[in-house]
């Protein structure tokens, strides 16, 4: 039986890595176009909040199973 942390890492590890690696590369390649652009910052913030909300809901569903 896998632990809760292993299940979370298996389910969200790759998507977490891809999301943050992609955003880092975009910020690294195009800093002049992105710095000060409020729409880019808001999109990044909303993307982070959605990811954290889904992770929170998944963790709560694991608690209900146990």
C-alpha positions in Angstrom: 0.0 0.0 0.0 1.4 3.4 -1.0 1.5 6.2 1.5 -0.5 9.4 1.0 2.7 11.3 0.1 3.7 8.8 -2.6 0.2 8.9 -4.1 0.3 12.7 -4.3 3.8 12.7 -5.7 2.8 10.2 -8.3 -0.3 12.1 -9.3 1.0 15.7 -9.3 4.7 15.4 -9.5 5.1 15.5 -13.3 2.4 18.2 -13.8 4.0 20.3 -11.0 7.4 20.0 -12.6 6.2 20.8 -16.1 4.2 23.9 -14.9 7.1 25.4 -13.0 9.7 24.5 -15.5 7.7 26.0 -18.4 7.0 29.2 -16.5 10.7 29.5 -15.5 11.8 29.0 -19.1 9.3 31.6 -20.4 10.4 34.1 -17.8 14.0 33.4 -18.5 13.7 33.6 -22.3 11.3 36.6 -22.5 12.0 38.8 -19.5 11.6 42.2 -21.2 8.1 41.4 -22.5 6.8 39.9 -19.2 8.2 42.2 -16.5 5.5 44.7 -15.6 2.8 43.0 -17.6 -0.1 42.6 -15.1 -1.9 40.1 -17.3 1.0 37.7 -17.2 1.4 38.0 -13.5 -2.3 37.5 -12.9 -2.3 34.4 -15.2 0.6 33.0 -13.3 -1.1 33.6 -9.9 -4.4 32.1 -11.1 -2.5 29.1 -12.5 -0.8 28.6 -9.1 -4.1 28.9 -7.2 -5.8 26.4 -9.4 -3.0 23.9 -9.0 -3.0 24.3 -5.2 -6.8 24.0 -5.1 -6.8 20.7 -7.0 -3.9 19.4 -4.9 -5.9 20.4 -1.7 -9.0 18.7 -2.9 -7.1 15.5 -3.8 -5.4 15.5 -0.4 -8.8 15.8 1.3 -10.2 12.9 -0.8 -7.3 10.8 0.4 -8.1 11.6 4.0 -11.7 10.5 3.6 -10.6 7.1 2.2 -8.4 6.3 5.1 
